[in-house]
Amino acid sequence: MLQRKKYFVVFALLFCATLVFSQRNSRELIYLKNGSVIRGMVIEQIPGKSIKIRTTDRNVLVYSMDEVEKIEKVSTISATPAAPVIEPVEDFVEELVEEPVAEPVAEPVVVAPATVVVPVTVPATVVPATDATTPVVVFVTAPAAVAATASVANNRKAHYKGIVEFGYLFDAESHGFGRLKMDFVNGIQINPYFSIGVGIGWRYYTDAELKTHFFPLYADFRTNIIDNNVSPYISLGIGYSFGKGGAVGLLLQPAVGISIKMGRKSAFNLAFGYEMQKLGSTLAITDAISLMASVSF
């Protein structure tokens, strides 16, 4: 009698173990009407309304029964590994709507100037993770040339340009009309090649007998030959000069020079030019050869 009880207990234990094992290793295949096949374990089913399934990568998906074509039970015991199941994007969007997960706040990252680091949060279906609720952060590096390109594009927009210029003008006809020169130009750099502005200046004639001051007001036009760190340029100033007694006469000052960039919008300039100043209503004209240095910003 005792022997029979022992066999009965052993049989009961084996039956329970088999039942539990078969329950743990059973899975369902849900065939959707859109052609997708979802593999996993059904954890909740409301007849005629919806079905909730936990997939093999631990995602929980919910579908309306109107989307389901059929459901099959399968066993996970197989001689060959199961083929990966590709879930459509619509299912992932529906999952996010049903069970939203708070997005992590990316911490600021300090990197070398040569690299731009962008924190990007991607879903677990893109980058596998041990837990579907764990966000995966991918750091995408881009060359510093991206930032440099943005800076160059910004520099091509029209912006303010100021010029402070000093120089000396040598009398071209030896009449003693040599003079000191100082100009200040307020203008606009329309593009990397062309600028326009309004200049106001001061001329001091150093001749021992003349010793007079003129104040020119003129329009200033400048063009760079090339868009480079070192570029030759051409300028033209045309306007009128004023003295103690009022208007003096027409002013014309063309020049050629070289511009050396010191920053994104600043440059040091050296120029060689000519200046013609008409004196009053007479035909008297003072011609001078000018050497100038200036800073633009």
Protein Blocks (a to p, Z undefined) as FASTA:
>chain_A
ZZmmmmmmmmmmmmmmmmmmmmmmgccddddfkopacddddfbdcehiaccdddfkopac
dddfklpmbdcdddfbdfbdcddddddfklmmmmmmmmccdddddddddddfkbccdddd
ddfklmgcfblklccdddddddfklmmmmmmmmmmpccddddddddddddfklnopaccd
ddddddddfblmbccdddddddddfbfklopadddddddddddfbdcfbdcddddddddd
ddfkopfbdcddddddddddfbfkbccddddddddddehjbfbdcddddddddddZZ
